Amino acid sequence: SRLRRASHQRVTRYDLPRLRSGAEMAEQAHLAKAPEAYDKVSDMKLLAQFLLGIWPLLLGNVMQWYEFAIFGYLAKEMEGNFFHGSMMATWLGFAVTFVSRPFGGYLFGWLADHIGRRASTIGSLLGMTVATVGQGLLPSPLCCGPSWGGIGVGLLVILRLLQGLCTGGDEAAIIPYMVETAPARIKCLATSIFAV
């Protein structure tokens, strides 16, 4: 049969697989376990080839966590500019993002199941971009007066909520994609890159 013939062939290329049927995936899994299927390509080179294909998805994840780090690093400035000297309110504004993450995972996971993972991933990345850029454009009480400053604080909390939703959605869509498309030889290593 086709599987018996395929087990005698030598696999010489490792590239990102396209979406395959169940039979094709079973055949690839069989080939990946065969000793002759291992080429001289190192695991790191294989990982580098895989990452070249998915770097935009990882860039979105890096952008999200970079923004979280910046908020924490500039907490003292955020306290003075937006939260009227209340460090408690500043950290509550930071925590809002983490509270909304599980809901984002559920929402974008549901969207990925019903309209497709590509649309879900693009939506989460666009939402994260809007939330991050929007936070940099907010008015504060120091520059625009108390009325615009109050609007700025309200918008800051809303944008932090959106950011948390999109972070949860990003993970819900991208991690399964990485698991499905990573070469079998480095599947766990490739998936762990998302957490790094």
N, C-alpha and C positions, 0 to 999 in steps of 0.2 A: 504494500500500500504506500501511500504518499509519505506517511510518517517513517516507515522503514527506509525508504530511499533517502529521505531528508536526513536521517541520523548518520548516514555515511558521508554526507557532504560536509566540507569544511567551511565554517563561517569565517569570512575574512574582513567583513566590514561591520563597524558598529556605528550606526547612525540613529537619529531620533525616529522611532517608528510612527507610522501613520495609524489612524484608528483602524483596528482589524476586527475580523469576526472571531467568534469563540474558537473555531477550529484553527485559525491562523495563530492565535495567542497560545493555544495548547502546543502547537508545533514549535513555536519559538521557545517556549519553556522547556520542551524536550531537547531542543538543540543546545540551549544554554547549559543543561546539565551534562551533556555529552563531553567527555574529556577532550576530544579532538576539536571542540568548538572554541577552546580558549586560544586566542591568538597571542602574539607577543606584545600586544598593546597593553601598556601599564594601566592600572586602575585610575591613576591621576590624569593620564591623558584622556581616557574615556570620560572621566568626570568633567574635564575641561571642555570636551566636545559637547557634552550634554548641556553644560551651563551656558555655552554660547547660544544655544537655541532658546533658552528660557530667561535670559538676563533681564528683559523688560519686566517680567513678573517679580523677579528678585529686587529690581530697582524700586518698585513700588513699596515693597516691604521695608527696604532700607530707609526710604523717605518717611514712612510712618514712624518707625522707631527713632529716627533722628529728630523728628519733631517732638516726640515725647521727651527725649533727653533735653532738648533745648528748653522746653517748658519747665522742667525740673531745675535745670541750671539757672534759669532766669526767674525763679520763683520770687525772689526779693523785688525785682523790678515789676513783675506782674502784680505783686501785692500793692505796691505804691501806685501803679498806673490804673488798675482796674478795681481792686477790692478794698479800697479805702483803709489800707494798713492792717487788714485782717489776714494773718497767715492761715488761719483755719479755713476761711472762705477760698483762699488761693488753692490750698490742697484739695478742698472739696471740688473746685473747678477742674482740677487735674484728675480726680478720682471718677468724675462723671464719665470719662472716656472708658474706663475699665468696667464700669457698671453696664454700659450699653454694648460691650463686645459680644456677650453671649447671644443677645437679641440679633445682632448683625450676622452672626454665624448662622442662626436659624433662618433669618429672612433671606440672606443671599444663598444659603444652601437650598432653600425652597425654590428660589428663582432659578438656580442652576439646574435643578431637576425638571422644572417646567418650561423654561424658555431657553436653556442652554448655558453651559459653563462659560462660554466665551462672553456672552452678554452680561452674565453675572460678574465676571472678573473685570470687564471694562467698566461696568457701573460702579463697582467698588473702588477701582483706581481713580475714576473721575470724581467720585464723591470725596475721596481722600484729598485729591488735589484741590478741589473747591474749598473744602474745610480748612486746609492748611494755608492756602493763599488768603482766604477770607479772614483768618485770624490776624494776619499781618496788616490788614487794611481797616481794622476796627477803630472807631473813635474812642478816646478815653476821656475821663473827666478832666484831666490835666490840660489837654489840648483843645477840647471842644465844649467844655462846660458840663454842668451836672446833668442836664437833660439828655444830651447826646452821649454822655458817659454812661448813663443808665441803660440806654439802648445798646451801647457797645458791650456792656457786661452781659446783658441778656443774649445778644448775638454770640458772644464768646461761649457761653454755656451751650447754646444750640449747636454751634459749630463743633464744639468738643463732643457732643452727643453724636453728631453725624460722623465725626472722625472715628469714634469707637465702633459705631455700626459698620463702617467701611473696613475697619481693621479686622473685625470678626468675619466679615464677608470675604475678605481677601484670603484669609486662612482656609475658610470653608471651600473655596473654589480651587485654590492653587495647589494645596497639598495633595488632594486626590489626583490632579493632573500630573504632578511630578511622580507619584507612585505608578501611575499607568504608563507613562512614557519613558521612565528611566530604564536603561539597559539592565537586564536581570543580574548581571555580575556586580553592579554597584547600586542597586535599588535603595538599600538602606542608607548608604553613604550619601547618595544624591538627595534623598528626602531630608536628611539631617541638615543639609545646607540651608534650608528655609529657616531653621531655628537659629542659625549662626548669624 
